[in-house]
């Protein structure tokens, strides 16, 4: 007997079939993910020394500001990644 989740997923698949990605598209997505991960790590490294300095100095306002800045930059990078991945998925769907 199938669960409600499995039945819902079958109905969803019938309504809008999942696009199959080519090996090239999978490679493009993997490259985009690797670049995004590297950008995030780069920003973390760049801001970490400033965050540490603010902590040692007891400047909690600056610490909070830098933490928020890092969070915003992470979100922007992840949003950009999601948009680029969606473009690749749309190209795959358009071919059908």
TORVEXRO-851734 format. One record per atom (N, C-alpha, C): residue number from 1; residue in three letters; atom name; x, y, z. Coordinates in nm, 3 decimals. Layout:
BEGIN
+-----+-----+----+---------+---------+---------+
:   i :  aa : at :      px :      py :      pz :
+-----+-----+----+---------+---------+---------+
: NUM : ALA : CA :       X :       Y :       Z :
...
+-----+-----+----+---------+---------+---------+
end
This chain:
BEGIN
+-----+-----+----+---------+---------+---------+
:   i :  aa : at :      px :      py :      pz :
+-----+-----+----+---------+---------+---------+
:   1 : UNK :  N :   0.084 :  -0.117 :   0.000 :
:   1 : UNK : CA :   0.000 :   0.000 :   0.000 :
:   1 : UNK :  C :   0.090 :   0.125 :   0.000 :
:   2 : UNK :  N :   0.056 :   0.221 :  -0.084 :
:   2 : UNK : CA :   0.136 :   0.344 :  -0.098 :
:   2 : UNK :  C :   0.094 :   0.446 :   0.006 :
:   3 : UNK :  N :   0.191 :   0.524 :   0.049 :
:   3 : UNK : CA :   0.162 :   0.631 :   0.144 :
:   3 : UNK :  C :   0.100 :   0.750 :   0.071 :
:   4 : UNK :  N :   0.043 :   0.840 :   0.148 :
:   4 : UNK : CA :  -0.016 :   0.960 :   0.090 :
:   4 : UNK :  C :   0.090 :   1.042 :   0.017 :
:   5 : UNK :  N :   0.211 :   1.042 :   0.072 :
:   5 : UNK : CA :   0.322 :   1.114 :   0.008 :
:   5 : UNK :  C :   0.353 :   1.056 :  -0.129 :
:   6 : UNK :  N :   0.361 :   0.924 :  -0.137 :
:   6 : UNK : CA :   0.392 :   0.859 :  -0.265 :
:   6 : UNK :  C :   0.283 :   0.886 :  -0.369 :
:   7 : UNK :  N :   0.159 :   0.882 :  -0.326 :
:   7 : UNK : CA :   0.048 :   0.911 :  -0.418 :
:   7 : UNK :  C :   0.053 :   1.056 :  -0.466 :
:   8 : UNK :  N :   0.080 :   1.147 :  -0.374 :
:   8 : UNK : CA :   0.089 :   1.288 :  -0.411 :
:   8 : UNK :  C :   0.204 :   1.310 :  -0.509 :
:   9 : UNK :  N :   0.317 :   1.245 :  -0.485 :
:   9 : UNK : CA :   0.431 :   1.259 :  -0.576 :
:   9 : UNK :  C :   0.400 :   1.204 :  -0.715 :
:  10 : UNK :  N :   0.326 :   1.094 :  -0.722 :
:  10 : UNK : CA :   0.286 :   1.039 :  -0.852 :
:  10 : UNK :  C :   0.195 :   1.137 :  -0.927 :
:  11 : UNK :  N :   0.099 :   1.197 :  -0.855 :
:  11 : UNK : CA :   0.010 :   1.295 :  -0.919 :
:  11 : UNK :  C :   0.089 :   1.417 :  -0.966 :
:  12 : UNK :  N :   0.182 :   1.461 :  -0.885 :
:  12 : UNK : CA :   0.265 :   1.576 :  -0.922 :
:  12 : UNK :  C :   0.348 :   1.544 :  -1.045 :
:  13 : UNK :  N :   0.404 :   1.424 :  -1.052 :
:  13 : UNK : CA :   0.486 :   1.383 :  -1.167 :
:  13 : UNK :  C :   0.402 :   1.379 :  -1.295 :
:  14 : UNK :  N :   0.277 :   1.337 :  -1.284 :
:  14 : UNK : CA :   0.188 :   1.334 :  -1.400 :
:  14 : UNK :  C :   0.153 :   1.475 :  -1.445 :
:  15 : UNK :  N :   0.130 :   1.565 :  -1.349 :
:  15 : UNK : CA :   0.091 :   1.702 :  -1.380 :
:  15 : UNK :  C :   0.206 :   1.780 :  -1.441 :
:  16 : UNK :  N :   0.326 :   1.764 :  -1.388 :
:  16 : UNK : CA :   0.441 :   1.834 :  -1.443 :
:  16 : UNK :  C :   0.563 :   1.742 :  -1.429 :
:  17 : UNK :  N :   0.591 :   1.668 :  -1.534 :
:  17 : UNK : CA :   0.701 :   1.571 :  -1.530 :
:  17 : UNK :  C :   0.835 :   1.637 :  -1.501 :
:  18 : UNK :  N :   0.918 :   1.563 :  -1.430 :
:  18 : UNK : CA :   1.051 :   1.611 :  -1.397 :
:  18 : UNK :  C :   1.137 :   1.611 :  -1.522 :
:  19 : UNK :  N :   1.205 :   1.721 :  -1.545 :
:  19 : UNK : CA :   1.293 :   1.732 :  -1.662 :
:  19 : UNK :  C :   1.419 :   1.651 :  -1.637 :
:  20 : UNK :  N :   1.460 :   1.576 :  -1.735 :
:  20 : UNK : CA :   1.583 :   1.498 :  -1.725 :
:  20 : UNK :  C :   1.698 :   1.585 :  -1.770 :
:  21 : UNK :  N :   1.802 :   1.590 :  -1.690 :
:  21 : UNK : CA :   1.919 :   1.669 :  -1.722 :
:  21 : UNK :  C :   2.021 :   1.585 :  -1.797 :
:  22 : UNK :  N :   2.089 :   1.648 :  -1.891 :
:  22 : UNK : CA :   2.197 :   1.580 :  -1.961 :
:  22 : UNK :  C :   2.320 :   1.579 :  -1.870 :
:  23 : UNK :  N :   2.418 :   1.498 :  -1.908 :
:  23 : UNK : CA :   2.542 :   1.494 :  -1.830 :
:  23 : UNK :  C :   2.609 :   1.631 :  -1.829 :
:  24 : UNK :  N :   2.602 :   1.702 :  -1.941 :
:  24 : UNK : CA :   2.661 :   1.836 :  -1.951 :
:  24 : UNK :  C :   2.593 :   1.932 :  -1.854 :
:  25 : UNK :  N :   2.460 :   1.926 :  -1.848 :
:  25 : UNK : CA :   2.386 :   2.014 :  -1.758 :
:  25 : UNK :  C :   2.417 :   1.981 :  -1.611 :
:  26 : UNK :  N :   2.429 :   1.853 :  -1.582 :
:  26 : UNK : CA :   2.466 :   1.813 :  -1.446 :
:  26 : UNK :  C :   2.604 :   1.866 :  -1.411 :
:  27 : UNK :  N :   2.695 :   1.863 :  -1.508 :
:  27 : UNK : CA :   2.830 :   1.913 :  -1.487 :
:  27 : UNK :  C :   2.826 :   2.065 :  -1.464 :
:  28 : UNK :  N :   2.745 :   2.136 :  -1.543 :
:  28 : UNK : CA :   2.733 :   2.281 :  -1.527 :
:  28 : UNK :  C :   2.682 :   2.315 :  -1.386 :
:  29 : UNK :  N :   2.582 :   2.241 :  -1.339 :
:  29 : UNK : CA :   2.527 :   2.266 :  -1.206 :
:  29 : UNK :  C :   2.632 :   2.237 :  -1.100 :
:  30 : UNK :  N :   2.706 :   2.129 :  -1.116 :
:  30 : UNK : CA :   2.812 :   2.097 :  -1.019 :
:  30 : UNK :  C :   2.918 :   2.206 :  -1.015 :
:  31 : UNK :  N :   2.953 :   2.261 :  -1.131 :
:  31 : UNK : CA :   3.051 :   2.369 :  -1.138 :
:  31 : UNK :  C :   2.997 :   2.496 :  -1.070 :
:  32 : UNK :  N :   2.870 :   2.526 :  -1.094 :
:  32 : UNK : CA :   2.809 :   2.643 :  -1.031 :
:  32 : UNK :  C :   2.807 :   2.628 :  -0.879 :
:  33 : UNK :  N :   2.774 :   2.509 :  -0.831 :
:  33 : UNK : CA :   2.771 :   2.485 :  -0.688 :
:  33 : UNK :  C :   2.910 :   2.498 :  -0.626 :
:  34 : UNK :  N :   3.011 :   2.447 :  -0.697 :
:  34 : UNK : CA :   3.148 :   2.456 :  -0.647 :
:  34 : UNK :  C :   3.194 :   2.602 :  -0.641 :
:  35 : UNK :  N :   3.160 :   2.679 :  -0.744 :
:  35 : UNK : CA :   3.198 :   2.820 :  -0.745 :
:  35 : UNK :  C :   3.129 :   2.897 :  -0.633 :
:  36 : UNK :  N :   3.001 :   2.867 :  -0.610 :
:  36 : UNK : CA :   2.926 :   2.935 :  -0.504 :
:  36 : UNK :  C :   2.986 :   2.899 :  -0.368 :
:  37 : UNK :  N :   3.020 :   2.774 :  -0.349 :
:  37 : UNK : CA :   3.080 :   2.732 :  -0.223 :
:  37 : UNK :  C :   3.214 :   2.803 :  -0.201 :
:  38 : UNK :  N :   3.291 :   2.817 :  -0.307 :
:  38 : UNK : CA :   3.420 :   2.885 :  -0.298 :
:  38 : UNK :  C :   3.402 :   3.034 :  -0.266 :
:  39 : UNK :  N :   3.301 :   3.098 :  -0.328 :
:  39 : UNK : CA :   3.275 :   3.239 :  -0.301 :
:  39 : UNK :  C :   3.236 :   3.260 :  -0.155 :
:  40 : UNK :  N :   3.152 :   3.171 :  -0.103 :
:  40 : UNK : CA :   3.110 :   3.182 :   0.036 :
:  40 : UNK :  C :   3.230 :   3.166 :   0.129 :
:  41 : UNK :  N :   3.314 :   3.067 :   0.100 :
:  41 : UNK : CA :   3.433 :   3.045 :   0.183 :
:  41 : UNK :  C :   3.526 :   3.166 :   0.176 :
:  42 : UNK :  N :   3.540 :   3.223 :   0.057 :
:  42 : UNK : CA :   3.625 :   3.341 :   0.040 :
:  42 : UNK :  C :   3.576 :   3.459 :   0.125 :
:  43 : UNK :  N :   3.446 :   3.481 :   0.124 :
:  43 : UNK : CA :   3.389 :   3.591 :   0.202 :
:  43 : UNK :  C :   3.401 :   3.564 :   0.352 :
:  44 : UNK :  N :   3.382 :   3.438 :   0.392 :
:  44 : UNK : CA :   3.396 :   3.404 :   0.533 :
:  44 : UNK :  C :   3.539 :   3.430 :   0.581 :
:  45 : UNK :  N :   3.636 :   3.391 :   0.500 :
:  45 : UNK : CA :   3.776 :   3.413 :   0.535 :
:  45 : UNK :  C :   3.807 :   3.562 :   0.541 :
:  46 : UNK :  N :   3.756 :   3.636 :   0.443 :
:  46 : UNK : CA :   3.783 :   3.780 :   0.438 :
:  46 : UNK :  C :   3.725 :   3.853 :   0.558 :
:  47 : UNK :  N :   3.608 :   3.813 :   0.601 :
:  47 : UNK : CA :   3.542 :   3.884 :   0.711 :
:  47 : UNK :  C :   3.578 :   3.827 :   0.849 :
:  48 : UNK :  N :   3.631 :   3.706 :   0.852 :
:  48 : UNK : CA :   3.657 :   3.643 :   0.981 :
:  48 : UNK :  C :   3.757 :   3.720 :   1.065 :
:  49 : UNK :  N :   3.861 :   3.772 :   1.002 :
:  49 : UNK : CA :   3.959 :   3.848 :   1.080 :
:  49 : UNK :  C :   3.897 :   3.975 :   1.138 :
:  50 : UNK :  N :   3.812 :   4.040 :   1.061 :
:  50 : UNK : CA :   3.745 :   4.160 :   1.110 :
:  50 : UNK :  C :   3.647 :   4.125 :   1.223 :
:  51 : UNK :  N :   3.579 :   4.013 :   1.209 :
:  51 : UNK : CA :   3.486 :   3.968 :   1.313 :
:  51 : UNK :  C :   3.563 :   3.937 :   1.442 :
:  52 : UNK :  N :   3.674 :   3.868 :   1.427 :
:  52 : UNK : CA :   3.758 :   3.835 :   1.543 :
:  52 : UNK :  C :   3.811 :   3.962 :   1.611 :
:  53 : UNK :  N :   3.854 :   4.057 :   1.531 :
:  53 : UNK : CA :   3.906 :   4.183 :   1.586 :
:  53 : UNK :  C :   3.797 :   4.258 :   1.662 :
:  54 : UNK :  N :   3.677 :   4.259 :   1.608 :
:  54 : UNK : CA :   3.565 :   4.328 :   1.674 :
:  54 : UNK :  C :   3.531 :   4.259 :   1.806 :
:  55 : UNK :  N :   3.538 :   4.125 :   1.805 :
:  55 : UNK : CA :   3.509 :   4.049 :   1.927 :
:  55 : UNK :  C :   3.613 :   4.079 :   2.034 :
:  56 : UNK :  N :   3.739 :   4.076 :   1.996 :
:  56 : UNK : CA :   3.847 :   4.102 :   2.093 :
:  56 : UNK :  C :   3.841 :   4.244 :   2.148 :
:  57 : UNK :  N :   3.800 :   4.337 :   2.064 :
:  57 : UNK : CA :   3.791 :   4.477 :   2.107 :
:  57 : UNK :  C :   3.663 :   4.504 :   2.187 :
:  58 : UNK :  N :   3.572 :   4.406 :   2.188 :
:  58 : UNK : CA :   3.446 :   4.425 :   2.259 :
:  58 : UNK :  C :   3.348 :   4.513 :   2.185 :
:  59 : UNK :  N :   3.371 :   4.533 :   2.056 :
:  59 : UNK : CA :   3.283 :   4.616 :   1.973 :
:  59 : UNK :  C :   3.171 :   4.527 :   1.918 :
:  60 : UNK :  N :   3.069 :   4.509 :   1.999 :
:  60 : UNK : CA :   2.962 :   4.416 :   1.962 :
:  60 : UNK :  C :   2.873 :   4.469 :   1.850 :
:  61 : UNK :  N :   2.866 :   4.600 :   1.836 :
:  61 : UNK : CA :   2.789 :   4.656 :   1.724 :
:  61 : UNK :  C :   2.856 :   4.622 :   1.592 :
:  62 : UNK :  N :   2.987 :   4.638 :   1.588 :
:  62 : UNK : CA :   3.061 :   4.605 :   1.466 :
:  62 : UNK :  C :   3.055 :   4.455 :   1.440 :
:  63 : UNK :  N :   3.066 :   4.376 :   1.546 :
:  63 : UNK : CA :   3.056 :   4.231 :   1.535 :
:  63 : UNK :  C :   2.922 :   4.193 :   1.472 :
:  64 : UNK :  N :   2.815 :   4.250 :   1.525 :
:  64 : UNK : CA :   2.680 :   4.220 :   1.475 :
:  64 : UNK :  C :   2.665 :   4.264 :   1.329 :
:  65 : UNK :  N :   2.717 :   4.382 :   1.297 :
:  65 : UNK : CA :   2.711 :   4.434 :   1.160 :
:  65 : UNK :  C :   2.784 :   4.339 :   1.064 :
:  66 : UNK :  N :   2.902 :   4.294 :   1.101 :
:  66 : UNK : CA :   2.980 :   4.205 :   1.015 :
:  66 : UNK :  C :   2.912 :   4.069 :   1.000 :
:  67 : UNK :  N :   2.852 :   4.020 :   1.106 :
:  67 : UNK : CA :   2.779 :   3.893 :   1.098 :
:  67 : UNK :  C :   2.661 :   3.906 :   1.002 :
:  68 : UNK :  N :   2.590 :   4.018 :   1.012 :
:  68 : UNK : CA :   2.477 :   4.041 :   0.922 :
:  68 : UNK :  C :   2.524 :   4.056 :   0.777 :
:  69 : UNK :  N :   2.635 :   4.124 :   0.758 :
:  69 : UNK : CA :   2.690 :   4.141 :   0.624 :
:  69 : UNK :  C :   2.726 :   4.005 :   0.565 :
:  70 : UNK :  N :   2.789 :   3.921 :   0.644 :
:  70 : UNK : CA :   2.826 :   3.787 :   0.597 :
:  70 : UNK :  C :   2.702 :   3.706 :   0.562 :
:  71 : UNK :  N :   2.600 :   3.717 :   0.645 :
:  71 : UNK : CA :   2.475 :   3.645 :   0.620 :
:  71 : UNK :  C :   2.409 :   3.693 :   0.489 :
:  72 : UNK :  N :   2.408 :   3.824 :   0.468 :
:  72 : UNK : CA :   2.349 :   3.880 :   0.346 :
:  72 : UNK :  C :   2.427 :   3.836 :   0.222 :
:  73 : UNK :  N :   2.558 :   3.834 :   0.233 :
:  73 : UNK : CA :   2.640 :   3.792 :   0.120 :
:  73 : UNK :  C :   2.618 :   3.645 :   0.088 :
:  74 : UNK :  N :   2.606 :   3.562 :   0.193 :
:  74 : UNK : CA :   2.576 :   3.419 :   0.171 :
:  74 : UNK :  C :   2.444 :   3.403 :   0.098 :
:  75 : UNK :  N :   2.343 :   3.476 :   0.145 :
:  75 : UNK : CA :   2.211 :   3.468 :   0.083 :
:  75 : UNK :  C :   2.214 :   3.513 :  -0.062 :
:  76 : UNK :  N :   2.287 :   3.619 :  -0.090 :
:  76 : UNK : CA :   2.296 :   3.668 :  -0.228 :
:  76 : UNK :  C :   2.363 :   3.565 :  -0.318 :
:  77 : UNK :  N :   2.468 :   3.504 :  -0.271 :
:  77 : UNK : CA :   2.539 :   3.402 :  -0.350 :
:  77 : UNK :  C :   2.448 :   3.282 :  -0.373 :
:  78 : UNK :  N :   2.378 :   3.238 :  -0.269 :
:  78 : UNK : CA :   2.289 :   3.124 :  -0.282 :
:  78 : UNK :  C :   2.170 :   3.155 :  -0.373 :
:  79 : UNK :  N :   2.121 :   3.277 :  -0.366 :
:  79 : UNK : CA :   2.011 :   3.319 :  -0.453 :
:  79 : UNK :  C :   2.055 :   3.320 :  -0.599 :
:  80 : UNK :  N :   2.175 :   3.371 :  -0.624 :
:  80 : UNK : CA :   2.230 :   3.373 :  -0.759 :
:  80 : UNK :  C :   2.249 :   3.230 :  -0.810 :
:  81 : UNK :  N :   2.296 :   3.142 :  -0.724 :
:  81 : UNK : CA :   2.314 :   3.001 :  -0.762 :
:  81 : UNK :  C :   2.180 :   2.939 :  -0.799 :
:  82 : UNK :  N :   2.078 :   2.962 :  -0.718 :
:  82 : UNK : CA :   1.946 :   2.906 :  -0.745 :
:  82 : UNK :  C :   1.891 :   2.956 :  -0.878 :
:  83 : UNK :  N :   1.911 :   3.084 :  -0.906 :
:  83 : UNK : CA :   1.863 :   3.141 :  -1.032 :
:  83 : UNK :  C :   1.933 :   3.076 :  -1.152 :
:  84 : UNK :  N :   2.063 :   3.059 :  -1.143 :
:  84 : UNK : CA :   2.138 :   2.997 :  -1.252 :
:  84 : UNK :  C :   2.099 :   2.851 :  -1.271 :
:  85 : UNK :  N :   2.075 :   2.780 :  -1.160 :
:  85 : UNK : CA :   2.032 :   2.641 :  -1.170 :
:  85 : UNK :  C :   1.893 :   2.633 :  -1.233 :
:  86 : UNK :  N :   1.805 :   2.726 :  -1.198 :
:  86 : UNK : CA :   1.671 :   2.729 :  -1.258 :
:  86 : UNK :  C :   1.679 :   2.752 :  -1.408 :
:  87 : UNK :  N :   1.771 :   2.837 :  -1.451 :
:  87 : UNK : CA :   1.788 :   2.861 :  -1.595 :
:  87 : UNK :  C :   1.827 :   2.732 :  -1.667 :
:  88 : UNK :  N :   1.915 :   2.656 :  -1.607 :
:  88 : UNK : CA :   1.957 :   2.529 :  -1.667 :
:  88 : UNK :  C :   1.839 :   2.432 :  -1.671 :
:  89 : UNK :  N :   1.762 :   2.427 :  -1.564 :
:  89 : UNK : CA :   1.645 :   2.338 :  -1.560 :
:  89 : UNK :  C :   1.541 :   2.380 :  -1.664 :
:  90 : UNK :  N :   1.521 :   2.512 :  -1.680 :
:  90 : UNK : CA :   1.424 :   2.560 :  -1.780 :
:  90 : UNK :  C :   1.468 :   2.524 :  -1.921 :
:  91 : UNK :  N :   1.598 :   2.532 :  -1.948 :
:  91 : UNK : CA :   1.648 :   2.492 :  -2.080 :
:  91 : UNK :  C :   1.618 :   2.347 :  -2.106 :
:  92 : UNK :  N :   1.633 :   2.264 :  -2.003 :
:  92 : UNK : CA :   1.606 :   2.122 :  -2.016 :
:  92 : UNK :  C :   1.458 :   2.097 :  -2.042 :
:  93 : UNK :  N :   1.372 :   2.172 :  -1.972 :
:  93 : UNK : CA :   1.227 :   2.157 :  -1.990 :
:  93 : UNK :  C :   1.183 :   2.207 :  -2.127 :
:  94 : UNK :  N :   1.246 :   2.309 :  -2.177 :
:  94 : UNK : CA :   1.207 :   2.367 :  -2.306 :
:  94 : UNK :  C :   1.235 :   2.273 :  -2.421 :
:  95 : UNK :  N :   1.329 :   2.185 :  -2.405 :
:  95 : UNK : CA :   1.364 :   2.092 :  -2.512 :
:  95 : UNK :  C :   1.260 :   1.984 :  -2.533 :
:  96 : UNK :  N :   1.177 :   1.961 :  -2.433 :
:  96 : UNK : CA :   1.078 :   1.853 :  -2.443 :
:  96 : UNK :  C :   0.961 :   1.892 :  -2.526 :
+-----+-----+----+---------+---------+---------+
end
